[in-house]
Amino acid sequence: MTPPAPPSAASPAPSPADEVLDVVDEHDVVVGRAPRGEVYARGLRHRCVFVLARDAEDRLFVHRRTATKLVYPSLYDMFVGGVVGAGEGYDEAALREAEEELGVRGLPRPTPLFRFLYEDGGGRGSWWSAVYEVRCTLPVAPQPEEVAWHTFLPESEVEARLADWEWVPDGFAAYERLRAYRSGRTAG
């Protein structure tokens, strides 16, 4: 008699490159769908969210991305966030991404501030970017696959490090627009 076969191993987690995204036009209207890897390789326009997370002391969550990130590995960022999945709304993506990257559950819904079309000069195309803010009073435990280092810094210290640290270009652009938005100038 043949012994029963061992239980099959769980299938590996899907690659981030396989995640399906909405492809959008210059007016942020969905015109198709494609896997993230194809979207990046072909420079197709898609959607992203940027969430500025503040702690109870009003400090900003700042982190360094891991070396394994598909886009902008090992660079600093003052936002948490990421791509908006196919069929997902900006608001849902902002909450999902903030909770995933901060490693928390039960965040309040992030407050939407503005949207802009980011044009990447590095050949990666462009993406519609929605900027949000959220207050995180929970202890954070960022995903080690996403975040290599993190801390909360006073905004004045973030400002002082803008020229010294290598920031992700789209996050830096979002932060510049956020500063303009706060001062009453146009953000887009």
N, C-alpha and C positions, 0 to 999 in steps of 0.2 A: 504494500500500500504506500502510495506517495504521500509525504507529509503535505499539509496545506501550505500554500504559498504565503510568504510573509505579507503583512499588510503593505500596500503600496505607500511609498513615501509621499508626503504632501507635495503637490506641485509647487515649483518655486514661485516666489512673488513676481508679479508682472514687472517688467522693466518700465521706468518712467518714460522711456522713449516710445513705449507702446500706448500710453495714455492718449485717448482720442480727444482732440480739441476742435472747437468751432473755428473755421477760417472766416474772417470778416473783411468787408471792403472798407474804403476810406471813410464811410459814414457809420461804421460799426454795425453793419447789417450782415447777418450770417449768409455766406455764399457757398459753404461746403464744410466738410469735416475731413480731418486727416490725423494720423498718429503724430504725437509730439516730435518724434525723431525726424519725420518727413517735414513737418512744419518748420523746424529749425534748419534742416539741411537746405530747403528750398526758399527760406526767408519769407514764408507765408505770413500774412497779417493775422494776428490772433488777439486774445484778451488776457490781461494780467491784473492782479490786485496788489496794492501796496498798503500795508497797515502799519501805522506808527503806533507802537505800544508804549504806554506810559505806566509807571508803577504808582503806588500810593503817594510817593514823595515827588511825583511829577518828573521823574527821570526817564530818559528814553532807553528802550531796549536796543542794544547795539550788539552785533555779532559778526563773526568771521565765518564765511561759508566753507564747507568742507572742500577738499581737493577733488572729490569725486563728483561734484555738481556738474550737470550738463552745460550750464551757462554760468560764466563768471566764477569759476572755481577759485577758492582761497582769497577772495576779496571781501572787504568789510561792507556791511549794510546797516542802515538805521531803520529799515523796514523789515517786517516779516511779510510773507505773501508768496505769490506764485501764479501759475497759469490757471485760467478758468476752464474747467472741463466742458466737454460738449454737452449742450443743453442746460448747463448750470448758469445761474444768475450771478452777477457781480457780488451782491450782498451775501449770498450763500457761500461763495468762494472765499470772501474776506473772512467770514467767521471760521470756516473750515481750515483755511490756511493758517490763520492766527492761532487757533487751538492746536493744530498739528505742530507748527514750528515752535511755539512756546511750550508745548507739552502739558497743556492744561485742558480742563473741561469746565464748562459753565461760564465762559466769558460773556459779558454783555455783548449785544450785537454791535459791531463796529459802526461808527458814525461816518456816512459817506461825505466827502468834502468836495471833490471835483474829479473830472476825467480829462485826459489828454492823450494825444496820439504821439507815442515815442518813436522816433526814427533813429535806428541804430546805425551809426557810421561804420560799424565793423562788419558789415555784410550779412547781418542776421535778420534784416528786414525791419518791420515795424510792428508795434502792438498797441492796441488801445489799453490804457492804463487807468484804473480807478483807484483813487487815493482815499484812505480811511484813517480814522484814529480810534483807539480803544484804550480803556483803562484796565490794566491787569493788576489786581491786588492779590492774586493767587501766587503761590510759589511756583516758579517756572522750572521745567525739566525738558529743555529743548532736545529734539531728535538728534542723536549723534550722527545720523546719516546726512543731516542737513546743516548742522551747526557745529563747528570745530571749537569755538570759544564764544562766550557771551558775558555781558554785564549790563547793568543799568547805569547810565551816565547822565549828569545834569546836561541840559541842552547847551549851556555855555561851553562845556567841555567838548561836546560833539562839534560845535561850531569851531572851536580851536583846533580840532583834529582834521577838519575838512581838507586842508592842504597837505597834511602829513601822512595820512593813511590812504591806501589804494581802495577806493570805494567802487561798488558796482556802478557802471555808468547810468543804467536806467533808474536805480535808486537815488543816485546823486541828482539826476535830472528831476525826479519826483520831489526831492527835498528842496531844490531850488524853486520849483513851482509852488511848493507849499509855503515857502517864505514869502513869495510874491502874493500868494492868495491871502495870507495873514495880513499883509500890509495894504490890502485893498486893490492891488494891481491884478490884472488878469492872470490866471494860472495856466491857461492852455496855449 
